[in-house]
Amino acid sequence: MEEQEPQENATAQEDQGTGQDVPTDPRDFIGGGGPNNLSRIMIAKGHALGVGMGAASFQEEQSRAQQRRLGIWQGPFQPPSAWRRR
């Protein structure tokens, strides 16, 4: 099987949940807080929490995911930090 060269801003796959193109080149996820930042994507889809130093950076995405009841926000959810304090 021949290895293909990565394309700049490769968006060959479509996200089955939203119908939007999903970047496939790992280089698209590296760097600042751009739209393809992996943390930003996971928080926006409700698959991760914005915590620690990055919490403020991703507050808008997390609030939107909570309002739309995406991922972990579909039902009752206790953040790990609260669970550890029990």
C-alpha positions in Angstrom: 0.0 0.0 0.0 1.5 3.3 -1.0 1.7 6.0 1.6 0.1 9.3 0.6 1.6 12.7 1.1 -0.3 14.7 3.7 -2.2 17.6 2.2 -2.2 21.1 3.7 -5.4 21.5 5.7 -6.5 18.0 4.7 -10.2 17.7 5.2 -10.9 14.4 3.4 -13.2 12.9 6.0 -16.7 14.0 6.9 -17.8 14.1 10.5 -20.8 11.7 10.6 -22.4 13.7 13.4 -22.4 17.1 11.9 -21.7 16.6 8.2 -18.7 19.0 8.5 -15.3 18.2 7.1 -12.8 16.9 9.7 -9.1 17.6 9.4 -7.1 14.4 8.9 -3.5 15.8 8.8 -2.0 15.7 12.3 -0.3 19.1 11.6 -3.8 20.7 11.6 -4.1 20.0 15.3 -0.8 21.4 16.5 -0.3 25.0 17.6 -2.3 27.8 19.1 -6.0 28.0 19.8 -7.1 27.8 16.1 -10.3 26.1 15.0 -8.5 22.8 14.5 -7.0 22.6 18.0 -7.8 19.1 19.3 -8.7 20.4 22.8 -11.1 22.9 21.3 -12.8 20.2 19.1 -13.2 17.7 21.9 -14.6 20.3 24.3 -17.0 21.6 21.7 -18.3 18.1 21.1 -18.8 17.4 24.8 -16.0 14.8 24.9 -13.7 16.7 27.3 -13.7 19.5 29.9 -11.8 22.7 29.8 -9.8 22.7 33.0 -6.7 24.2 34.5 -4.9 26.8 32.6 -6.9 26.2 29.4 -10.3 26.5 31.0 -10.8 30.2 30.1 -9.6 29.6 26.6 -12.4 27.1 25.9 -15.2 28.4 28.1 -17.4 29.4 25.1 -17.1 25.9 23.5 -17.9 24.2 26.8 -20.9 26.4 27.5 -22.3 25.7 24.0 -21.8 22.0 24.4 -23.6 22.1 27.8 -26.5 24.1 26.4 -26.8 21.6 23.5 -26.5 18.6 25.8 -23.6 17.1 23.8 -21.4 14.2 24.9 -20.9 14.2 28.6 -23.6 16.8 29.0 -26.4 14.5 27.8 -27.3 13.6 31.4 -26.1 14.1 34.9 -22.4 14.7 35.1 -20.0 15.2 37.9 -16.6 16.6 37.0 -13.7 14.4 38.1 -12.4 17.0 40.5 -15.8 17.0 42.3 -15.9 13.2 42.4 -12.3 13.1 43.9 -13.4 15.4 46.7 -16.1 13.1 47.8 
